[in-house]
Amino acid sequence: MMLPFLLALAAASPQPRVREVVHRDNVTIEVIAEGSGPPIVLLPSLGRDSGEFDPVAVRLAASGFRVLRPQPRGYGRSSGPMQNVTLHDFARDVAAVIQYENAGPAILAGHAFGHFVAKMTAVDFPNLVRAVVLIGAAQKQPNPEVQKSVAIATDPSQPEDVRLKHLKLVFFAPGNDPKLWLTGFHANVRAAEIVARDATPQKEYWSGGTAPILDIQGSNDPYRPPSSADELVREFGAKRVSVVVIPHAAHAVIVERPGAVADAIVKYARGLPR
C-alpha cells in the first residue's frame, strides 16, 4: 500500500536518493541523501537504522528539502568506536555530516533515541543547528516500567512473543501492527547507543542548547502521558517550543503515521525564520 505513495513522491523529488560516505578521524559515516533545499537531518531510534525514515524522507525531499540520513555506527558502511562512547561522540558524527554538506545550519529531527543525539548536537555545535525536532521523545522523568518495556521490546535476543507484548504496550497504538518492529533492531548498534546514553548526564543534552524545538508526540505514547504534553513549553517557553500531537500513534509514531510526521516537520520548517 505504501509503494505507489513512495513512487509518486520520488518522481517529484528534485534530486534522486544517493549514498555518500563522510570521514572524520577514525569514524566513517554512511549517509543516505536526497532532495535539494534547506537541510534536514533524520536520526533513528534505539538500535535501528535510518531506513525507517523512508516514507518521511521521500515526502520531505518532495517538499523542497535536502534530506540527510546518517547511518549509526556499526550499521552498513558506518564504523567507529562502539565502546566508551558518549552522546558527544555521536553529536560529532552528525556535525561532520552537516559540515560535509556545506549547506548552512540544519534542522535535526531525532526519533526516540535519536532525539538525544539531536539535542546533544545542538548543545555542542549551535552554529550548525537551525532547529531541533523531537519525535517520540520521552518526558524528563519517564516511568521506569515504560523504560523496562522499551528495553525488552528492542532486545532482539528476547523471545518474539515477549517482545511483541511490550511492543504493543509502548510502541504501537491499538489497532496498529506491532509486528513491524519484530525485526530491524541491530544488537551491536543498540548496545553502543545504550552505553552512550547512560554515560551522558541528562543535564548535558536536555536543553538542546538554545535552538527552537518542535516536539512531535504520539497521542498514545506511554512515554508522554497527557500530563507531560506541554512539559518543554513550561520549561523553555512557548516562543521556543511548539508541540504537535499526532492521534492514534504511540512511541513508534514515525512508522505508524509517517505522513503526519512529515507534514508536521514541513509546516514547522517553512515557518522558521530565515
PAKE-754893 format. One line per 3 residues: their letters; for each residue x, y, z of N, C-alpha, C. Coordinates in steps of 0.001 Angstrom, whole numbers, plus 500000, padded with zeros to 6 digits. Example, Ala and Ser with C-alpha at 12.3 -4.5 7.8 and 13.67 -1.06 7.14 Angstrom:
2
AS> 513190 494310 507800 512300 495500 507800 513200 496700 507800; 512850 497750 507080 513670 498940 507140 512900 500030 507870
This chain:
274
MML> 500822 498793 500000 500000 500000 500000 500857 501258 500000; 502053 501164 500556 502920 502334 500642 503653 502596 499333; 503823 501571 498466 504666 501709 497296 504202 502803 496335
PFL> 502915 502869 495907 502516 503944 494997 502780 505326 495570; 502533 505485 496856 502789 506770 497526 504260 507141 497415; 505151 506195 497692 506583 506464 497632 507026 506764 496208
LAL> 506514 506022 495231 506909 506243 493850 506466 507607 493354; 505269 508011 493730 504769 509308 493292 505600 510439 493870; 505936 510332 495142 506742 511380 495755 508174 511356 495235
AAA> 508709 510178 494988 510075 510080 494476 510194 510739 493115; 509138 510611 492304 509158 511230 490988 509220 512739 491083; 508661 513297 492176 508650 514736 492354 509922 515257 493014
SPQ> 510759 514362 493535 511968 514769 494235 512986 515323 493260; 513540 516527 493519 514453 517167 492572 515799 516477 492454; 516228 515756 493459 517481 515006 493386 517248 513587 493860
PRV> 517686 512591 493096 517436 511198 493479 518226 510813 494721; 517824 509724 495317 518489 509229 496520 519860 508669 496178; 520852 509081 496950 522216 508565 496784 522761 508188 498152
REV> 523852 507456 498146 524546 507112 499388 525958 507680 499318; 526311 508420 500353 527619 509052 500425 528341 508553 501672; 529639 508768 501732 530417 508381 502897 531198 509594 503391
VHR> 531057 509876 504683 531725 511007 505320 532748 510452 506303; 533954 510997 506258 535025 510547 507150 535395 511664 508121; 535638 511285 509366 536240 512209 510329 537078 511383 511303
DNV> 538324 511734 511440 539232 510996 512312 539130 509490 512042; 538795 508705 513062 538700 507253 512895 537260 506787 512722; 536389 507685 512273 534964 507375 512109 534567 507517 510643
TIE> 533765 506586 510163 533191 506644 508820 531682 506615 508959; 531014 507554 508320 529557 507632 508403 528949 507529 507004; 528136 506513 506799 527365 506394 505567 526123 507270 505680
VIA> 525847 508021 504635 524718 508956 504649 523816 508689 503455; 522534 508523 503699 521541 508462 502632 521063 509892 502404; 521199 510379 501174 520870 511773 500880 519936 511855 499681
EGS> 519005 512806 499743 518081 513016 498627 517467 514402 498721; 516956 514889 497583 516298 516179 497544 517269 517338 497508; 516726 518535 497422 517539 519742 497437 516785 520822 498189
GPP> 517548 521739 498782 516939 522800 499567 517556 522853 500948; 516897 523508 501900 517422 523577 503270 517589 522172 503847; 518695 521914 504550 518959 520547 505020 518160 520149 506254
IVL> 517693 518908 506231 517072 518273 507390 517798 516953 507616; 518261 516737 508847 518970 515511 509201 518046 514646 510050; 517847 513396 509649 516968 512468 510350 517800 511435 511104
LPS> 517520 511286 512395 518313 510407 513267 517411 509323 513855; 517749 508041 513657 516849 506951 514022 516850 506610 515512; 515925 505744 515869 515714 505368 517265 516662 504252 517684
LGR> 516550 503856 518940 517498 502950 519578 517663 501650 518803; 518904 501381 518377 519232 500121 517744 518755 499971 516325; 518175 501020 515746 517624 500907 514410 518436 501758 513437
DSG> 518256 501487 512147 518946 502270 511131 517976 503271 510516; 518502 504158 509699 517686 505262 509195 516754 504863 508057; 516749 503582 507700 515788 503121 506709 514355 503292 507159
EFD> 514122 503338 508487 512751 503510 508981 512153 504851 508561; 513004 505788 508125 512526 507101 507712 512163 507171 506228; 512204 506068 505505 511994 506122 504052 510783 506958 503634
PVA> 509567 506666 504122 508412 507451 503671 508517 508926 504045; 509044 509211 505237 509191 510600 505678 510215 511319 504812; 511339 510663 504530 512394 511282 503738 511914 511640 502341
VRL> 511183 510733 501715 510674 510991 500371 509740 512197 500384; 508896 512252 501375 507931 513361 501454 508628 514694 501727; 509630 514689 502590 510370 515913 502870 511129 516388 501629
AAS> 511766 515450 500917 512506 515820 499710 511568 516399 498656; 510399 515795 498508 509433 516290 497535 508876 517652 497921; 509034 518021 499190 508531 519311 499679 509591 520409 499628
GFR> 510764 520092 499074 511770 521115 498877 512877 521166 499903; 513241 520003 500446 514316 519958 501441 515384 518954 501023; 516594 519204 501477 517697 518268 501321 517688 517371 502547
VLR> 517448 516091 502370 517260 515164 503490 518489 514281 503633; 519085 514315 504809 520303 513570 505106 520015 512573 506222; 520422 511321 505993 520172 510287 506999 521466 509544 507319
PQP> 522193 509991 508339 523397 509261 508738 523020 507886 509304; 523707 506865 508831 523514 505547 509422 524321 505469 510722; 523786 504825 511744 524513 504747 513027 525781 503919 512899
RGY> 526736 504223 513745 527962 503418 513793 527605 501936 513987; 528278 501094 513227 528049 499660 513363 527032 499116 512399; 526463 499987 511539 525488 499513 510558 525908 499991 509170
GRS> 525750 499113 508179 526125 499477 506823 527610 499807 506759; 527923 500921 506104 529323 501337 505980 529741 502291 507093; 528876 502520 508061 529237 503387 509184 530045 502588 510204
SGP> 531154 503162 510630 532006 502479 511597 532709 503497 512470; 533165 503026 513612 533864 503865 514568 533846 503182 515918; 534476 503747 516918 534467 503147 518255 533043 502906 518745
MQN> 532829 501755 519347 531498 501372 519833 531484 501194 521350; 532627 501362 521991 532720 501263 523444 533284 502558 524004; 532965 502805 525266 533443 504023 525935 533076 505279 525147
VTL> 531845 505299 524606 531375 506449 523846 530302 507188 524645; 530086 508442 524285 529021 509254 524880 528204 509880 523757; 527158 510574 524121 526364 511274 523118 527179 512359 522419
HDF> 528211 512865 523078 529076 513864 522444 529773 513275 521214; 530134 512003 521274 530774 511357 520121 529804 511265 518950; 528562 510880 519231 527578 510778 518156 527223 512159 517613
ARD> 527239 513165 518472 526998 514536 518017 528081 514972 517035; 529317 514576 517289 530398 514923 516364 530197 514248 515005; 529630 513036 515012 529315 512375 513738 528304 513196 512940
VAA> 527260 513652 513614 526230 514442 512942 526807 515758 512437; 527630 516389 513258 528258 517651 512856 529115 517460 511608; 529836 516349 511531 530674 516078 510364 529834 515962 509101
VIQ> 528647 515360 509216 527753 515222 508064 527261 516596 507613; 526860 517441 508549 526382 518782 508197 527502 519605 507565; 528688 519523 508129 529825 520267 507586 530198 519766 506194
YEN> 530117 518466 505978 530406 517891 504662 529419 518418 503625; 528165 518549 504020 527140 519032 503093 527363 520503 502738; 527902 521272 503676 528249 522674 503443 527055 523472 502918
AGP> 525912 523293 503578 524691 523969 503125 524045 524791 504236; 524851 525199 505217 524303 526020 506280 523742 525193 507415; 523224 525832 508456 522686 525082 509598 521522 524199 509183
AIL> 521395 523057 509850 520383 522058 509502 519336 521935 510596; 518161 521508 510202 517137 521071 511149 517449 519613 511487; 517533 519299 512772 517792 517933 513208 516503 517325 513737
AGH> 516110 516193 513188 514897 515507 513630 515276 514127 514138; 515147 513913 515443 515532 512646 516038 514341 511895 516584; 514230 510619 516207 513140 509776 516699 513616 508979 517913
AFG> 512880 509089 519028 513185 508338 520252 514659 508542 520636; 515497 507489 520619 516903 507689 520969 517538 508796 520136; 517147 508918 518881 517726 509929 518013 517561 511345 518528
HFV> 516540 511564 519379 516349 512928 519882 517446 513304 520883; 518019 512308 521570 519161 512598 522449 520328 513146 521629; 520596 512495 520511 521710 512903 519658 521431 514277 519044
AKM> 520189 514504 518633 519836 515807 518064 520061 516926 519079; 519589 516714 520298 519777 517723 521345 521254 517938 521648; 522006 516839 521743 523418 516951 522067 524162 517732 520991
TAV> 523809 517488 519733 524437 518208 518634 524135 519701 518719; 522896 520027 519085 522514 521433 519207 523272 522122 520338; 523589 521375 521396 524370 521936 522502 525820 522139 522080
DFP> 526414 521111 521461 527845 521128 521153 528190 521927 519904; 527237 522014 518952 527503 522685 517676 526347 523630 517318; 526108 524644 518132 524934 525504 517917 524921 526184 516557
NLV> 526074 526474 515994 526123 527161 514709 525703 526268 513540; 525647 524955 513785 525277 524016 512729 523815 523608 512793; 523101 524068 513822 521734 523594 514058 520748 524752 513971
RAV> 519818 524619 513049 518778 525638 512861 517615 525421 513819; 517263 524180 514049 516171 523826 514959 516266 522342 515259; 515588 521920 516330 515556 520513 516729 514116 520030 516728
VLI> 513881 518907 516059 512561 518278 516044 512650 516986 516849; 511856 516891 517885 511797 515698 518727 510610 514859 518269; 510857 513590 517985 509795 512690 517519 509731 511516 518490
GAA> 508659 511426 519248 508546 510344 520219 509574 510450 521327; 509855 511659 521784 510814 511851 522870 510158 511548 524215; 510949 511049 525141 510435 510735 526469 510318 511991 527313
QKQ> 509453 511933 528321 509374 513023 529279 510644 513052 530121; 510834 514115 530867 512091 514306 531590 512333 513202 532619; 511293 512772 533292 511397 511684 534265 510445 510568 533843
PNP> 510861 509719 532906 509964 508691 532384 509615 507627 533414; 508490 507000 533201 508023 505911 534046 509000 504730 533936; 509555 504251 535052 510509 503125 534989 509931 501880 534341
EVQ> 508628 501648 534519 508015 500466 533911 507986 500587 532392; 507771 501796 531900 507811 502020 530457 509220 501788 529931; 510208 502248 530676 511600 502040 530268 511948 500550 530215
KSV> 511418 499779 531177 511661 498339 531160 511045 497701 529921; 509843 498133 529568 509182 497598 528378 509973 497915 527119; 510498 499123 527031 511300 499513 525872 512552 498648 525782
AIA> 513196 498405 526911 514413 497587 526930 514139 496180 526413; 512998 495617 526781 512650 494264 526339 512249 494259 524867; 511426 495225 524482 510904 495261 523110 512005 495450 522077
TDP> 513062 496187 522439 514127 496489 521482 515267 495475 521503; 515159 494475 522347 516235 493490 522503 515958 492274 521616; 516682 492121 520497 516400 491007 519588 516713 489644 520169
SQP> 517372 489585 521334 517663 488287 521946 516480 487752 522752; 515489 488588 522997 514312 488164 523756 513361 487356 522859; 512560 486465 523440 511595 485710 522642 510602 486632 521937
EDV> 510181 486257 520741 509306 487114 519951 507994 487426 520654; 507402 486416 521327 506120 486647 521971 506249 487649 523115; 507375 487615 523806 507619 488573 524890 507817 489968 524316
RLK> 508630 490058 523262 508859 491351 522634 507568 491936 522075; 506755 491086 521479 505504 491549 520885 504590 492164 521945; 504547 491543 523108 503749 492066 524212 504187 493485 524574
HLK> 505487 493713 524655 505984 495022 525068 505950 496036 523928; 506055 495562 522696 505847 496468 521558 504426 497011 521565; 503476 496163 521905 502081 496604 521997 501891 497607 523132
LVF> 502597 497399 524219 502422 498264 525391 502920 499682 525157; 504029 499823 524437 504696 501124 524346 504746 501688 522932; 505036 500857 521964 505419 501383 520654 504254 501604 519693
FAP> 503185 500846 519820 502129 500910 518819 500762 501139 519462; 500020 502072 518882 498672 502356 519351 497756 501172 519025; 496656 501014 519764 495730 499912 519496 495293 499884 518032
GND> 495374 498699 517435 494993 498547 516041 496146 498677 515068; 497266 499259 515490 498459 499332 514646 499298 498074 514829; 499957 497644 513775 500617 496337 513753 501996 496375 514416
PKL> 502153 495827 515615 503459 495842 516288 504469 494902 515659; 504012 493968 514819 504938 493026 514197 505926 493738 513270; 505606 494964 512885 506511 495731 512032 507893 495868 512657
WLT> 507951 495865 513993 509223 496094 514669 509752 494850 515380; 509294 493682 514968 509940 492472 515468 511306 492286 514814; 511518 492954 513684 512813 492931 513010 513339 494362 512903
GFH> 514617 494473 512572 515191 495793 512326 515992 496375 513465; 516095 495646 514591 516935 496106 515690 518311 495444 515574; 519352 496239 515624 520720 495757 515467 521384 495736 516842
ANV> 521716 494554 517312 522181 494395 518697 523434 495220 518989; 524369 495242 518050 525613 495980 518302 525376 497483 518346; 524503 497966 517474 524168 499393 517468 523441 499759 518756
RAA> 522483 498929 519128 521714 499171 520354 522629 499227 521568; 523561 498283 521671 524452 498230 522835 525304 499492 522937; 525857 499954 521822 526694 501158 521835 525881 502383 522197
EIV> 524650 502455 521704 523816 503626 521982 523383 503668 523445; 523124 502515 524028 522796 502476 525453 523987 502948 526282; 525174 502515 525903 526395 502968 526596 526507 504483 526516
ARD> 526333 505029 525331 526471 506473 525131 525415 507248 525910; 524195 506755 525866 523104 507428 526588 523360 507439 528088; 523711 506292 528626 523879 506170 530074 525138 506872 530576
ATP> 526113 507074 529686 527357 507736 530084 527269 509257 530009; 526148 509764 529508 525993 511211 529328 524945 511742 530294; 525322 512565 531255 524327 513135 532177 523237 513891 531429
QKE> 522011 513733 531871 520874 514370 531198 521051 515884 531079; 521653 516481 532115 521797 517939 532118 522670 518437 530969; 523489 517557 530386 524383 517980 529314 523658 518141 527984
YWS> 522571 517408 527778 521884 517482 526491 520449 517995 526572; 519852 517976 527761 518407 518163 527876 517912 519450 527232; 518623 520534 527378 518149 521831 526883 518121 521913 525366
GGT> 518969 521123 524693 519095 521294 523254 519710 522639 522899; 520540 523152 523814 521125 524472 523588 520058 525540 523631; 520051 526397 522636 519027 527450 522537 518229 527334 521249
API> 518365 526217 520561 517690 526040 519278 516175 525968 519457; 515413 526470 518481 513960 526260 518500 513648 524764 518500; 512537 524397 519123 512183 522986 519271 510753 522734 518790
LDI> 510592 521683 517996 509280 521132 517674 509180 519781 518351; 508185 519599 519187 508001 518367 519958 506815 517601 519378; 507099 516557 518578 506057 515737 517956 505797 514527 518837
QGS> 504568 514393 519297 504204 513329 520228 503088 512463 519646; 503131 511171 519955 502005 510301 519651 500995 510367 520786; 499740 510462 520459 498713 510623 521492 498616 509420 522419
NDP> 499111 508254 521969 499044 507025 522764 500396 506594 523317; 501369 507489 523305 502725 507136 523731 502828 507159 525254; 503063 505986 525895 503196 505970 527357 504384 506784 527864
YRP> 505347 507034 526978 506482 507875 527352 506073 509337 527515; 504927 509709 526934 504464 511087 527021 502988 511122 527410; 502676 510826 528663 501291 510915 529118 500795 512354 528991
PSS> 499478 512557 528955 498934 513907 528779 499496 514933 529761; 499818 514496 530964 500343 515432 531965 501692 516017 531563; 502397 515350 530635 503720 515821 530230 503719 516465 528847
ADE> 502552 516573 528234 502492 517039 526844 503129 518413 526657; 502928 519316 527624 503495 520667 527497 504690 520879 528424; 505343 519786 528806 506472 519846 529729 507569 520792 529232
LVR> 507939 520684 527964 509008 521516 527435 508568 522970 527283; 507295 523168 526989 506769 524536 526905 506879 525216 528261; 506522 524466 529319 506613 525033 530661 508052 525366 531037
EFG> 508995 524528 530587 510391 524737 530969 511089 525802 530123; 510822 525792 528806 511588 526663 527916 510762 527774 527254; 509445 527726 527415 508607 528804 526911 508015 528515 525539
AKR> 506818 529075 525314 506096 528835 524067 506750 529512 522871; 507570 530525 523114 508253 531159 521993 509309 530234 521388; 509853 529357 522211 510888 528456 521722 510346 527091 521333
VSV> 509326 526598 522021 508861 525219 521854 507461 525188 521252; 507307 524393 520203 505997 524110 519603 505693 522625 519800; 504426 522298 519992 504025 520915 520235 502996 520487 519195
VVI> 503196 519302 518633 502216 518679 517736 501926 517290 518280; 500665 516999 518535 500254 515671 518994 499566 514955 517840; 500103 513800 517472 499562 513029 516352 498652 511936 516890
PHA> 497376 511946 516477 496438 510960 517028 496716 509546 516548; 496278 508596 517360 496357 507172 517071 497780 506753 516713; 498712 507154 517558 500113 506761 517396 500746 506707 518771
AHA> 501753 505860 518916 502452 505721 520194 503925 506054 519986; 504808 505272 520615 506234 505609 520578 506840 505403 519188; 506257 504522 518393 506734 504269 517033 506014 505140 516015
VIV> 505673 506340 516407 504898 507258 515561 505508 507428 514175; 506816 507294 514057 507483 507511 512774 507078 506477 511736; 506699 505272 512184 506239 504248 511247 504725 504101 511273
ERP> 504090 504498 512360 502638 504432 512438 501979 505516 511587; 502518 506729 511660 501918 507872 510970 503001 508703 510258; 503726 508090 509305 504829 508813 508668 504400 510066 507922
GAV> 503241 510013 507266 502767 511188 506541 502488 512358 507465; 501873 512066 508600 501562 513132 509560 502839 513715 510150; 503827 512858 510419 505107 513346 510943 505785 514250 509915
ADA> 505845 513789 508670 506489 514585 507622 505788 515921 507437; 504468 515907 507431 503713 517152 507229 503961 518130 508371; 504059 517614 509595 504328 518487 510747 505708 519126 510630
IVK> 506692 518347 510169 508044 518881 510010 508071 519937 508912; 507425 519668 507798 507406 520624 506680 506762 521939 507102; 505618 521858 507748 504923 523073 508189 505789 523877 509143
YAR> 506428 523187 510078 507259 523857 511063 508492 524489 510375; 509139 523712 509506 510358 524209 508855 510070 525445 508010; 508958 525437 507324 508612 526581 506465 508292 527830 507289
GLP> 507943 527642 508550 507627 528773 509401 508809 529330 510165; 509972 528645 510083 511157 529140 510793 511707 530385 510114; 512265 531302 510876 512895 532475 510271 514098 532075 509445
R> 514342 532815 508383 515494 532529 507506 516781 532990 508172
